[in-house]
């Protein structure tokens, strides 16, 4: 069989007749006189680079798999653990704040002194490009969470009044967000629309020697309402302005009623109505059955929407009767966030 192919010779294309098909040529057309036109095959059957290509693809696949595992498993778990640890530290800071304010109020000699509570607003980021860094906000409000104790029959006869809260709001990426609130000596944590009391306010109803005594500390926070955000450290300065303790003797007999104050009412305006109602019920449940029945006049909870924040605000109203003594300590504390 004769074959014809083009070959460049001395700058010209010439046709070469051969009787054997060259190795790197392939048949493209039957020619007259039993001749075939051949064309050079530029794609050679060469496997010398296959192993390197396959190895590179496999290595890339392994690298991408490890990277995906890091970003989908390791980083979320690590960040969630870090955010959880950070929330515990924030809780410790709020408990320290409560302890500092209680300590100042209980020691009247501390009037004019300032104690500082350090708090970090966000969790630290991870080693990989700081992934996992979170932020939070810390705020102080002078008009929120109002508590008033007054004569039930004369609301103008007020035994004590206090207001003010310190709030922390987290902005976690993986761990459940939590809001912490300090109000009137209590520390409340809210998560997924559920709130629990982490530190009890100074409120007790005691029965001893056939006498019922209400003991309460009113903590009034003053200063300028303020809000800060970010992830850095901030301090909450608490300065004791005044600490006064007043004892009201409420002599009572079933026939005569109160000689001094008649019945007393404790009115609490707060976001956490159920928390305060549960606290009051726990105190009443600790009393002997007959004393509880004679002491509790009424416990009601009303609610309304705050038009400025669209939050639900509760009014917890406790009417007490048969109280022999009311020990009411009031502390005025100036709050400043730095």
Buried (B, 14 or more C-beta within 10 A) or exposed (E): EEBBBEEEEEEEEEEEEBEEBEEEBEEEEEEEEEBBBBEEEEEEEEEEEEEEEEEEEEEEEEEEEEEEEBEEEEBBEBBBBBBBEBBEEBBEBBBBBBEBBBBBBBEBEBBEEBBBBEBBBBBBBBEEEEBBBBBBBBBBBBEBBBBBBBBBEEEEEEBBBBBBBBBBBBBBBBBEBBBBBBBBBBBBBBBEEEBEBBBBBBBBBBBEEEEBBBBBBBBBBBBEBBEBBEBEEBEBBBBBBBBEEEEBEBEBEEEEBBEEBBBBBBBBBBBBBBBBBEBBBEBBEEBEEEBBEBBBBEBEBEEEEEEEEEEEBBBBBBBBBBBBBBBBBBBBBBBBBE
